[in-house]
Amino acid sequence: MSSGSYYVPASSRWPVLGSVALGAMMVGTGIKLVYDTGLPLVLIGVVGILAVMGLWFRDVISESRGGLYDEQMDRSFRWGMGWFIFSEVMFFAAFFGALFYVRMFAIPWLGGEGAKGVSALLWPDFVATWPLLNPPDSSIAGPEQVFSPWQLPLVNTLILITSSITLTVAHEALKVGDRKTCRNWLTGTVLLGCCFIMIQGVEYYEAYAHYGITLEAGIFGATFFILTGFHGVHVIIGTLILATMLVRIIKGHFGDENHFGFEASCWYWHFVDVVWVGLFIFVYVL
């Protein structure tokens, strides 16, 4: 296309359908947590999200391969991805902020700081500690114990850090036209992502079966599953995106300089890795 052209995509139904699928999944999850039902709605939402992702990817790839994007469109994609990652930063910042508030303010206040007379009257035997194994309300059962950060959490940390390195090697190889090296290292990155997901699943099983860490286990259980759960969803999405990039590499897509789809997936994956490092430090270690 000429340098002054700008491709305006046709109206797309995927954003609306994606929102409906996401809404169905979240409503079903809420019903499941409160009434212990709603699993079919959750599954419908998950299947819908995966279908929308696949079909939306198909359309964008078709437009890109058809030569419909120029430099101005490329800049739009970069700005869009940048703002999307910024919104994700704010998303996780809210949950880290909640964890900080609970640990630095709420629990010390319950332990007597700032309102000693009231807290002593309501919960005279409460001791402000973190992790909160003994919530002040006796009707809430806290976790029996917490994970050692130097076992499965450390393994997952090393896996994600390694995956960032392998992805960087793959990206650098693509930039110099070494597609074989890019394919091999990207394959390793996808496998590392799958390993992380499986280990996280094992950790969740151990949490429920042997540690007493559940969504009902007081504020520790709630913050633990909200932070690690949302991060796990991002890892799953990131792994699917990287797997899509791997298929495109195998099919001969992308050039030495024209490969923003691959680059955007790298941005997303590195962001997910940085979030996990924060989780490892503030949820598991400290």
C-alpha positions in Angstrom: 0.0 0.0 0.0 1.1 3.6 -0.4 2.9 5.2 2.5 0.0 7.6 3.1 -2.7 4.9 3.4 -4.4 3.8 6.5 -6.4 0.6 6.8 -9.6 0.9 8.7 -10.8 -2.6 9.7 -14.4 -3.6 9.1 -16.8 -3.8 11.9 -16.0 -6.7 14.1 -18.3 -8.8 16.3 -15.4 -10.4 18.3 -15.2 -7.6 21.0 -18.9 -7.9 21.8 -18.9 -11.7 21.7 -15.7 -11.8 23.8 -17.3 -9.5 26.4 -20.4 -11.8 26.5 -18.2 -14.9 27.0 -16.1 -13.2 29.7 -19.2 -12.0 31.5 -20.7 -15.5 31.4 -17.5 -17.0 32.8 -17.4 -14.4 35.7 -21.1 -14.7 36.5 -20.8 -18.5 36.5 -17.8 -18.2 38.8 -19.6 -16.0 41.2 -22.6 -18.4 41.3 -20.2 -21.3 41.8 -18.5 -19.6 44.8 -21.7 -18.5 46.5 -24.2 -21.3 45.7 -21.9 -24.1 44.6 -23.5 -24.3 41.2 -23.0 -22.5 37.9 -20.2 -24.7 36.6 -21.9 -25.2 33.1 -22.0 -21.4 32.7 -18.3 -21.1 33.6 -17.4 -23.8 31.0 -19.6 -22.1 28.4 -17.7 -18.8 29.1 -14.3 -20.4 28.9 -15.1 -22.2 25.6 -16.5 -18.9 24.2 -13.4 -17.0 25.2 -11.1 -19.5 23.5 -13.3 -19.6 20.4 -13.3 -15.8 20.2 -9.5 -15.6 20.7 -8.9 -18.2 17.9 -11.3 -16.5 15.4 -10.0 -13.0 16.2 -6.4 -14.2 15.8 -7.4 -15.7 12.4 -8.9 -12.4 11.2 -5.9 -10.3 12.3 -3.4 -12.7 10.8 -5.3 -12.7 7.5 -5.3 -8.9 7.4 -1.6 -8.8 8.2 -0.7 -11.4 5.6 -2.9 -9.6 3.1 -0.7 -6.5 3.3 -3.5 -4.4 4.8 -1.3 -2.9 7.6 1.3 -0.1 7.1 3.6 1.9 9.3 0.9 4.0 10.8 -1.2 0.9 11.6 1.9 -0.6 13.2 2.3 2.5 15.5 -1.4 2.1 16.4 -0.8 -1.5 17.4 2.2 -0.5 19.5 0.4 2.2 21.3 -2.6 -0.1 21.9 -0.4 -2.9 23.3 1.4 -0.4 25.5 -1.8 1.0 27.0 -3.2 -2.6 27.4 -0.1 -3.6 29.4 -0.4 -0.4 31.5 -4.0 -1.3 32.3 -2.7 -4.7 33.4 -0.2 -3.1 35.6 -3.0 -1.1 37.3 -5.1 -4.3 37.5 -2.4 -6.1 39.5 -1.4 -3.0 41.4 -5.0 -3.0 42.9 -4.5 -6.5 44.3 -1.0 -5.8 45.5 -2.4 -2.7 47.1 -5.1 -4.7 48.9 -2.4 -7.1 50.2 -0.3 -4.2 51.4 -3.3 -2.6 53.1 -4.3 -5.8 54.9 -0.8 -6.5 56.1 0.3 -3.0 57.0 -2.9 -1.5 58.4 -5.9 -3.8 58.9 -4.2 -6.6 60.8 -2.2 -4.3 63.1 -5.4 -2.3 63.8 -7.1 -5.6 64.8 -4.2 -6.4 66.9 -4.6 -3.2 68.9 -2.8 -0.4 67.1 -4.8 2.8 67.0 -7.9 1.4 68.7 -6.6 -0.8 71.4 -9.7 -0.6 73.7 -12.1 -1.7 71.0 -10.0 -4.5 69.6 -9.2 -5.8 73.1 -12.9 -5.9 73.8 -13.9 -7.7 70.6 -10.9 -10.1 70.3 -8.9 -10.1 73.5 -6.8 -13.1 72.4 -6.1 -12.0 68.9 -2.4 -11.8 67.9 -1.6 -9.7 64.8 0.7 -11.9 62.7 1.2 -12.7 59.0 0.3 -15.1 57.6 -2.9 -14.9 59.5 -3.4 -18.5 60.6 -5.9 -17.6 63.3 -8.4 -15.0 62.2 -10.0 -13.0 65.0 -13.5 -14.3 64.0 -13.6 -17.9 65.3 -16.2 -18.8 62.7 -13.5 -18.4 60.0 -10.9 -21.2 59.8 -7.5 -19.9 58.8 -5.0 -22.1 56.9 -3.3 -24.9 58.8 0.1 -23.9 57.4 1.6 -22.0 54.4 3.9 -23.0 51.6 7.6 -22.8 51.9 8.8 -20.4 49.2 11.9 -22.5 48.5 10.0 -25.5 47.1 7.4 -25.3 44.3 7.2 -21.4 44.3 11.0 -21.2 43.8 10.8 -23.8 41.0 8.1 -21.8 39.2 10.1 -18.6 39.7 13.1 -20.2 38.0 10.9 -21.6 35.2 9.4 -18.2 34.4 12.8 -16.4 34.6 14.3 -19.0 32.3 11.3 -18.6 29.9 12.0 -14.9 29.6 15.6 -15.7 28.6 14.6 -18.3 26.1 12.0 -15.9 24.6 14.5 -13.2 24.3 16.9 -15.5 22.5 14.1 -16.5 20.1 13.2 -12.8 19.5 16.8 -11.9 18.8 17.1 -14.8 16.4 14.0 -13.7 14.5 15.4 -10.2 14.1 18.5 -11.6 12.3 16.5 -14.0 10.2 17.5 -17.2 12.0 14.1 -18.8 11.9 15.3 -22.3 13.0 16.9 -20.9 16.2 13.8 -18.8 16.8 11.5 -21.8 16.4 13.6 -24.0 18.8 13.9 -21.5 21.6 10.2 -20.4 21.2 9.3 -24.1 21.5 11.2 -24.2 24.8 9.4 -21.1 26.0 6.0 -22.6 25.4 7.0 -25.8 27.1 8.2 -23.9 30.1 4.9 -22.1 30.3 3.1 -25.4 30.3 5.4 -26.6 33.1 4.5 -23.5 35.1 0.8 -24.1 34.7 1.1 -27.8 35.7 3.1 -27.0 38.8 0.7 -24.3 39.8 -2.1 -26.9 39.5 -0.2 -29.2 41.8 0.3 -26.4 44.3 -3.4 -25.6 44.3 -4.2 -29.3 44.9 -1.7 -29.3 47.8 -3.2 -26.1 49.2 -6.7 -27.5 49.4 -5.8 -31.1 50.3 -3.0 -30.7 52.8 -2.5 -27.1 53.8 -6.0 -25.9 54.5 -5.5 -22.9 52.1 -8.8 -22.3 50.5 -10.9 -19.4 49.4 -12.7 -19.7 52.8 -9.4 -19.6 54.8 -9.7 -16.0 55.9 -7.9 -13.0 54.3 -4.8 -15.1 53.5 -6.6 -17.6 51.4 -8.6 -14.9 49.6 -5.5 -12.8 48.7 -3.4 -15.9 47.9 -5.9 -17.2 45.3 -6.9 -13.9 43.9 -3.3 -12.9 43.2 -1.9 -16.3 42.1 -5.2 -17.2 40.3 -5.4 -14.1 38.1 -1.7 -14.5 37.4 -2.2 -18.1 36.4 -4.9 -17.1 34.0 -2.5 -14.6 32.4 0.1 -17.3 32.1 -2.4 -19.6 30.3 -3.4 -16.8 27.9 0.3 -15.9 27.3 1.2 -19.6 26.6 -1.7 -19.8 24.1 -0.5 -16.6 22.4 3.1 -17.9 22.3 1.9 -21.2 20.9 0.1 -19.2 18.1 3.3 -17.4 17.4 5.2 -20.7 17.2 2.7 -22.0 14.6 3.1 -18.8 12.6 6.9 -19.1 12.7 6.7 -22.7 11.5 4.4 -21.5 8.6 7.0 -18.9 7.6 5.2 -15.8 8.9 7.0 -12.7 10.1 10.0 -11.0 8.6 13.3 -9.7 10.1 11.7 -6.3 10.8 8.0 -6.9 10.3 7.0 -9.0 13.3 5.1 -6.9 15.8 2.7 -9.7 16.6 5.6 -11.7 17.9 7.1 -8.7 19.6 3.8 -7.9 21.4 3.6 -11.4 22.7 7.1 -10.9 24.1 6.0 -7.7 25.9 3.1 -9.5 27.4 5.1 -12.5 28.5 7.8 -10.4 30.1 5.2 -8.5 32.0 3.7 -11.7 33.3 7.1 -12.8 34.5 7.7 -9.5 36.4 4.4 -9.8 38.1 5.3 -13.3 39.3 8.6 -12.1 40.8 6.5 -9.6 42.8 4.1 -12.4 43.8 7.0 -14.6 44.9 8.5 -11.9 47.1 5.4 -10.4 48.6 3.1 -13.5 48.8 5.5 -16.4 49.4 8.7 -15.0 50.9 7.8 -11.9 53.0 
